[in-house]
């Protein structure tokens, strides 16, 4: 996907090209125009085949929302720009889908760019370009499918706050839907972190570092994106424009607060992922220490046994001297040697357990907590 984005950027950005030139990606989907016009008492939804048909709805209804899915036809985009009086530089940014979230004012219009998650690829985003006018909202998407369906349902169900408000409230509702669509993604990231933590505490597989790295690779660009959202909403709140009523600014502040919540969650998840990597390395180290402890204890037990076996393997002739391995002539010599080895092994295991080096015996139990005052 990243390679496709770089390819599209190379196709649409050519040094020396005249500013405001609309050049579309030939592989982009063809535009599909859907219109929703409404007021307190009426709502109309239609799919538009010709851009000129939009004019009659603009005059009949207080608010008109035109949504364009697909950016594969330059003529359609230019016709929409001519109908709504859009600035050529803004149209150029619409088709160059690598823009960061921002807000720009062009005369009596606001141009807002945000990025919303792609429905079937939640770790990727697409550009949503929004134009806010006095009585209209015009949105451009890269493809069909979005997170804006709750806003459409509110309009269809006749929710009074939306149906009785102007276009600025519709723009807020769309931006709020985009911001809220990131909360389920962060909930999923939090569940992944919890699952990784439980896995590390039980038995850490070798795939944990790569999965943590992939998750951090998702959190980092999302954190940068939310920072751009924060700057965009701060700019919207600072803008002194008649297009946004004071009553709507209250709701925009709520969007700003939601963005701060997302940033806080992302910072917490980023710190958690770093801590989980340290926990994973510590878990590996502890597990290795346990293995080394068992190997060391085993080797320590067998060292004196090997010493005893080495003595009995020296084969000094007892006929030459009564001091040369007299046990070789005993009737119970072999059982005596094996019993001696067993006693030494048992005594050493007992001492290791008493010292707390093997098992839990010998460790002091934790002290009782002090009684509450």
PATOR-551631 format. One record per residue (C-alpha): z negated, y, x; residue in three letters. Coordinates in pm, whole numbers, plus 32768, in hexadecimal, padded with zeros to 4 digits. Example, Ala and Ser with C-alpha at 12.3 -4.5 7.8 and 13.67 -1.06 7.14 Angstrom:
BEGIN
7CF47E3E84CEAla7D367F968557Ser
// end
This chain:
BEGIN
800080008000Unk7FAC80F18119Unk80FB80A181BCUnk81AB80EF8073Unk80F6823C805DUnk815D829B81BEUnk82C2823A816BUnk82C283168037Unk822D843480FDUnk8340841C8201Unk8445841A80EEUnk83BD854C803AUnk83518628815CUnk8472869F8235Unk844287B48339Unk84FD88F282E0Unk852C88A08171Unk851A89C88084Unk83BF89F17FE5Unk83AF897C7E7EUnk84BE88747EA1Unk8482874E7DB8Unk84EB860A7E62Unk847384CA7DBDUnk8443836F7E47Unk8570829F7DD8Unk848A81747DA9Unk839A82307CC3Unk839781CF7B50Unk846682A17A62Unk839C839E7999Unk830F833D7848Unk829C846D7783Unk818A844A767FUnk8111856E75AEUnk7FCE85A374F2Unk7FB086E6742AUnk7E7E872D7359Unk7DA2882672ACUnk7C6A881371D3Unk7D27877970AFUnk7E5586C57140Unk7EC785EC725FUnk8022858372C5Unk8080847D73C7Unk81E68445742FUnk82B183C0754FUnk83A984C975C0Unk850B84727629Unk858485D67670Unk84B286E77710Unk853B87EC7620Unk8492873974FDUnk833D87A2757FUnk837289117520Unk833E88E073AAUnk81E8884073DEUnk816F895F74B8Unk819B8A53739BUnk810689787289Unk7FBF89017320Unk7E9E89AF73D6Unk7E9988AF74F4Unk7FB687DE757DUnk7F8586D17683Unk80BF8654772EUnk808F85297814Unk81A384B378FFUnk818D8352798DUnk827683277AB6Unk8311841F7BA9Unk846683807BE1Unk8546848E7B45Unk855785E57BE6Unk861D867D7AC6Unk8514862479C5Unk840286B97A9EUnk84CA87F87AD4Unk85128814795EUnk839E87F77915Unk835988FE7A1BUnk845389E87979Unk83CA89AB781BUnk825F89F0787EUnk82AB8AF57987Unk821A8A2B7AA8Unk82248AB07C0AUnk831E89FC7CF0Unk821489C57DFAUnk813B89157CFBUnk825F88367C92Unk829787DE7DFFUnk812B87707E18Unk8155869E7CDDUnk825E85BE7D7BUnk81B485B77ED2Unk80A684C57E64Unk7FD384DC7F9FUnk7F1A86197F34Unk7DA386337F51Unk7CD686A27E20Unk7CFA881B7DFAUnk7D1F89367D01Unk7E198A547D18Unk7E628B777C2FUnk7FC88BD77BE2Unk7FD28D037AFAUnk7F578C9779A3Unk7F388B2A7A07Unk7E4F8A517AD1Unk7ED789347BA2Unk7DD988207BE3Unk7E0E86E87CB5Unk7D2185BF7CA4Unk7D3884547D06Unk7CE083417C10Unk7CB381CB7C49Unk7DD880E67C03Unk7D7F7FF67AEBUnk7DF17EB37B91Unk7D987F1D7CF6Unk7C417FBC7CE4Unk7C307FFD7E5AUnk7D6380E07E4AUnk7DA3822B7D9CUnk7EC882E87D0FUnk7F04845B7CECUnk7ECB85067B9EUnk7F6186647B8FUnk7EDE873F7A74Unk7F5F888F79FBUnk7E7D895A7918Unk7F158A6B7843Unk7E9C8B3A7720Unk7EFD8A387618Unk7F70890976DBUnk7F11880777DEUnk8025875F78A5Unk7FD2862D7979Unk80A985697A6CUnk805484057ADCUnk80FD83257BD8Unk811081FB7AEBUnk80A481847994Unk7F3A811F7961Unk7E138206798FUnk7CA582417944Unk7CEF834F783EUnk7CF88270770DUnk7B9482D2769FUnk7C0C843B767DUnk7D3083CB75A5Unk7C43830174CAUnk7B5F842D749BUnk7C8684FD7427Unk7D0283EB733BUnk7BAA83BD72A3Unk7B918531725BUnk7A6385797335Unk7A1686E372D6Unk79B887607431Unk7B0B86FF74BEUnk7BDF874C738CUnk7B3F88A27353Unk7B51890F74C0Unk7C6889AA7589Unk7D39891976A1Unk7C2F896277AAUnk7B4388677705Unk7C5987627704Unk7C8D879D7878Unk7B17877078AFUnk7B19862C77E5Unk7C3485A078BAUnk7B86860079FFUnk7A3F856E7980Unk7AEE8425792CUnk7B7B84147A8DUnk7A2984577B2FUnk7974835D7A4FUnk7A7682507AA3Unk79E3823F7C02Unk788881D67B8DUnk78F0806F7B32Unk799680537C88Unk785580BC7D36Unk778F7FCC7C5CUnk78737EB77CD7Unk783E7F297E3FUnk76C77F247E06Unk76DB7DC07D7FUnk77A17D587EB2Unk76977DEF7F95Unk75857D397ED6Unk76427BEF7EEDUnk76797C218063Unk75097C708097Unk749F7B337FE0Unk759B7A6A80A6Unk751C7AF681EFUnk73B27AAB8194Unk740579448133Unk751E78D58214Unk761179CB82B0Unk7772794682C5Unk786479AF83D1Unk792F7A7582D2Unk78157B6E8290Unk78777C6883A3Unk79E27C788330Unk79797CA581C5Unk78867DB68226Unk79977E5D82F1Unk7A887E5081C9Unk79817EE580E5Unk79367FFD81DBUnk7AAC803981F3Unk7AAE8072807AUnk7979814F8072Unk79E6823E8185Unk7B2982C180E4Unk7A7E82C87F91Unk796F83A38027Unk7A74849580AEUnk7B1E84967F5AUnk79DB84ED7EA6Unk79A2860B7F9BUnk7AF586957F33Unk7A92866B7DC5Unk795687317E08Unk7A1A884D7EA8Unk7B12884B7D88Unk7A0788657C7AUnk794F89707D40Unk7A938A367D4FUnk7AC98A0A7BD9Unk796C8A8D7B94Unk79A58BB67C7BUnk7AF88C0E7BE4Unk7AE58D3C7B01Unk7C048CE17A1BUnk7C2B8D1478A5Unk7CBE8BB5788DUnk7B618B1C78A3Unk7A618B8F77A5Unk78F28BB577FDUnk789A8A9A770EUnk798289B177D0Unk78EF8A147920Unk77A8897378B2Unk785E88267893Unk7910885B79DDUnk77BA88807A80Unk7769872879F3Unk78A1869F7A9FUnk782C87447BDEUnk76D9869A7BBAUnk778185497B82Unk7848857E7CC0Unk770785C17D80Unk767584807CF2Unk77A583C07D6CUnk7782845B7EC5Unk761183FD7ED1Unk766482977E6CUnk777582807F72Unk768D83038080Unk758382088017Unk767F80EA8017Unk770481528169Unk75A5815281FDUnk755D80068150Unk76977F6781E0Unk76357FDA833DUnk74D87F4F8307Unk75667E05828DUnk76327DE483CAUnk74F47E178496Unk74447D1B83B4Unk755E7C2283EBUnk754B7C468564Unk73D07C2A8557Unk73ED7AF4847DUnk74DC7A558575Unk73EF7AAA8691Unk72C37A1785D8Unk738678DF8583Unk73EB78BA86EEUnk728178E88758Unk721A77D1866AUnk732176ED8701Unk72B677448862Unk7149770B8807Unk719175AC8788Unk7263755D88B9Unk715875E689A3Unk7040752388F9Unk710F73E58902Unk715D74158A72Unk6FF074668ABDUnk6F7B73278A12Unk706F72518AD4Unk702572ED8C28Unk6ED872308C5DUnk6F7070F58BC8Unk708B710F8CC2Unk6F8571448DD2Unk6ECF70068D6EUnk70166F448D57Unk70796FCB8EADUnk6F386F4E8F49Unk6F696DF38EB9Unk70D06DF68F2BUnk707F6E28909CUnk706D6CA990D0Unk6F726C9C91F2Unk6F2D6B339252Unk6DC26ADC91EEUnk6DC869B092DEUnk6DDA6A989407Unk6CA76B6093A1Unk6BAC6B4C9283Unk6BDF6CC29254Unk6D576C9F920CUnk6D7A6CA89091Unk6C6E6BA49039Unk6CD06BD48EC7Unk6E156B158F0CUnk6D4969D88F2AUnk6C746A108DF4Unk6CA969378CC3Unk6C8C6A6C8BE0Unk6D366B5C8CD2Unk6E656BAE8BFAUnk6D9C6BDF8AB5Unk6CA86CB48B7AUnk6DC26D988BF5Unk6E5B6DBC8A99Unk6D056DFC89FEUnk6CBF6F048B05Unk6E066FB28AB5Unk6DBC6FA98940Unk6C5E70388973Unk6CE771508A4EUnk6DF371A68948Unk6CF771A78829Unk6C00727D88EAUnk6D0E737A8940Unk6D89738E87D6Unk6C1F73BF8766Unk6BED74D68864Unk6D33757D87FEUnk6CCE757B8690Unk6B7475FB86E4Unk6C0F771987A7Unk6CF677688683Unk6E32771D874AUnk6E9376008665Unk6E73762584EEUnk6D72770B844EUnk6C2A766684B4Unk6B5077438586Unk6BDE788684FEUnk6AE379698462Unk6B1A799B82EEUnk6B5D7AFE8286Unk6A2E7BC3822FUnk69DA7C0280C6Unk6A3B7D578045Unk691A7E468018Unk68947E597EB3Unk69117F827DEAUnk682B80A77DDCUnk
// end
